[in-house]
Amino acid sequence: MRLQSIDQFLIQPPQPENLVGFRRFLLEFWYFGIKEVRACLFVGLFFASILIVPKAGLFGLPRYDVLFVIALLIQGGMVWSKLETVDELKAVTLFHMVGFALEVFKVSGQIQSWAYPEFGYTKIWGVPLFSGFMYASIGSYIIQAWRLFDLRIRHHPPYWMAALIGILIYVNFFTHHYIGDYRWYMAACALGLYARSSVVFRPLDRDRSMPLLLSFILIGFFIWLAENMGTFFGIWRYPNQLGAWSTVHLGKWSSWSLLVIMTFTIVAHLKHIKRHIHIAE
């Protein structure tokens, strides 16, 4: 069976007949889990490589360079197998660039919010190139989940408002080192903006929904867990982790949730543009 066929099966699964109660719940939960695993394919493979690749690297290559090669192979494999379209690759590349720019700023000499302590041939301005894929993986998950779950947004705020708050969230990651941290003001604005919004998704054959803000918070939490894993294995370190590892501050959960809002805004905006702009063949 081709990999595309698996995706098609998940998007249009067999329709259950006369299934009610707990049995329906179990079947829908099963399909929900399978679709989530599939949407996390890039994330799962990439972070599995973080666990598997030894600190000393492989085949004479430092660990950072090995991770970069693996990330390229995963990304190329997804496009080659048509699990990811060229348009989706363009969006993922945008997330990579946005994330890498943030990384370069955060590890710079005056800021040093965190550091990549190991040597790597593919480090630029103190940041290994694979780091951008960590941000790209968030975008990849949202894009894949959007398609697999047939996501629709009810009461989405005006796109210019969503774009503005997304830009302000990103800018605040830079400016809070100089003019104060306004993340909670951003969070309050996002709360008001998305208060009525809900995401409609289809695990099996019926539409289900949940508050869109809740999905941002949940995704941010799982990214926070992944960040703890990355720092535990020494891929990067915060200043308080240089002597011995400790849990990443819980406040980072809010930062990741805000970054998810920004990433979601980009995906939603691209979907909106593609739906409303027709380019003649």
N, C-alpha and C positions, 0 to 999 in steps of 0.2 A: 504493500500500500504506500503510495506517495505521501510525503509529509503534508502536501496541500490537501489531500483527501481527508486527513485527520482533522485539519482545520474546518473543512467543509462539513464534516460529520458533527463537530462541536457546535458549529453555527446553526446547523439544521439537524438536530438529533431526532431519533424516532419519537413520534408522538405517543405518549402513554395513554391508554384507554382505561376509563373507570378507575383511575388511581386517585385515592383520597387519603386524608388523614396523615398519620405518621409515615406511612409508606411513601406517599408523595413527598413529604418533607425530606426523607432520607435520600430519595432519588434526586431531588432538586439540589440538595446539599452536596451530593456526590458530583453532579455536573458542575456546580459552582466551584468546587475544589479543583476539579480537573481543568477547568477554564483558567482559574487563577494560576495554577502551575504552568500551564501553557503560556499565559501572558507574561509570566516571570522567567521565561526560558533564558533570555539574555542575562538577566540578573542572577539567576541560579547558576548558570554555567560560569559566569565571570567570578562570582564570589566563591564557588567551589574551587576555582583555580587558586584563589587566595589561600584557601586551606591546604591545597595539595602541593603547590610549588614551594620547595624548601627555601629557607632564608638565604642559603648560599647560592641560589639560582640553579640553572640547568645548562649543561653543555657549554660551560664556560661563560654563559651570559648571566649578568646580575639579575636578581629577582624582578626588579622594576621592568627591565627590558623583556623578560620572559612574559610577564603579565601583559605588556603592550602587544606582543606578538599574538598571544592567546586571544586578547580582545579583538584584534583585527581579524583573526581566523573565525571567531564566533560571528562577528558582524558580517564578514564576507560569506560565511556559510548560510546565514539566514537569508541574505539576498539571493544567493545562488539557488537555494532550495525554494525560493519564492514564499518563504514564511514572512518575509518583509519586502514591501515594494520599494521601488526606487524613490517614490515620493516620501515614503516613511523614512527611508535612509537619509534623505535631505533634512527632514525634521530632526532626526536623531543627531545628525552632524551639527545642526544649529545648537542643540542642547550641549553637545560636546564643547563647542566653542565658548558658549556662555559660561559653562562650568570651569573650563580651563582658565579663562580670564579671571574668574573669581579666585581660583586657586593661586595664580601668580601673585595677585594682590595680597592674599592672606598670608603667604609665606615670605613676603618681601621683608627686607631688613628692618624697617621701622615698625612693621605690624607684628609679624611672627605669631599669628594666632595658632598655628600648628606647623609642623615641619616633617619633611621626608628625609630621614637621617641616612639612608643608604645611598651608595653610589649607583649610578645608572647612565648608560650612554645616551639614553633617550630622555634625559632630564634637561629642561629648558627653563632658565631663570629659577632653578631650584625645585621645579615641579616636573615629575615624570609624566610623560604623555598619556600613560594609561589612566591617569586620574580623571581626565575628561569623560572617560567611559562610565565612571561611576555616576555622573550626572546624566549622561546619555541613557543609562539603563533605566532611570526613572521615567524619562520620556518614552523609551521603548515600551515599558510596562503599560503606561497610560494609552499609548497608541494601539497596542495589541488588545488590551482589555476593551477598548472602545469598539473594536471590530468584533471580537468574540462574543461580547455580551450585548451587542447591538445597543450601545449606550445612547440615551437621549436625555436632554436636560430640560426640566420643567422650570419655568420662571427664571431663565438665565438673565442676569442683568444686562443692560446695554453694553455692547462690546467695547465701546470706547471707555466706559467706566471700568470694566474688568481689565482692559489693557493698561489703563492709567495706574490702577492699584498694583498690577503685576510689575510695572516699571518701577514704581516707588519702592516696592518690596526689594527688588534687585539693587536699586541704588542705595538703599539703606544698609545693605550688607557692606558697602564700601564707606559710606559717609559716617556711620555711627562711631568710627574711630576718631572723628574730628569734630562733629557737631552734635553728638548725642545719639542714643539709640531710641528710635521711634517705632520699634517693632510692635509694641503693644497698641500704639495708635493705628498702625497698619492692620493689626489683627482686629481691632474694633471696627475699622472701616470695612474690612472683609466680612466681618460678622453681619454688619448691616446690609452689605451689598448682596450676600448670598443667603440671607436669613430665610427667604421664601423658596430658595432653589432646592430641587431634589433631583437625584440621578435615577433614571429608570433603566433597569437592566433585565436581561432575560437569561436566567440560568438554564431553563429547560424550554417550556412551551408557554409560560405565563410571565407577564411583566411583573417585576417586583421593584420597589423603590426604597430609597433611604435618603436622609438629608445630605446634601452635597458637602456641607461643612464637616459632617461626621466622617465622610470618606477621606477628606483632606487630613483630618486628625489621625485616622487609623493608618493611612499610608505613611504619614510622618513618623508614627511610632515604630513601624517596621523598619524604616530607614534608620532610625535611631538605634535599633537593635543591631542592624548591619554595621553601623559605624562602630559600635562597641566591639564587634567581631574584628573589624579591620584594625582598630588600635590594639586589641589584644594580641594579634599576630604581628604587630610592629610595622604594619605597612605605612602608617603615619602616626605621629604622636602629638598630643597636646602638651603644653609646658608642664602641667601637673602630673604628666605620665612619664616624664623622663627618668625619674628615679625608679619607680615601680608602677605597674599598670593599675589604674583605677577606673571605675565606671565613668563613662562620658556624662558630663553634667546633664541633668534632666532638662535644663533650659534649652539644650540643643534640639529637643523634640519640637519646641515651638518654632525654631529656625527652620527645621526641615519641613514642618507643616506649611509654613509660609512659602518655602521654595516649591512645594508641591502645588500650591495655588498658582504661583508664577508659571510653572511648567504646564499645568492644566490649561491656563489661559492661552498659552502659545498653541497648544494642540487644538483647543476649541476654536481659536481664531483661524487657524489654518483650515479646519474642517468647514468653518463658516465661509471662508473665501472660496474654497473649492466647490461648495454647494451653490454659491450664488454667481460665480464667474465662469462663463463658458468660453473655452478656447477652441476655435474651429480647427478641425483636423486638416 
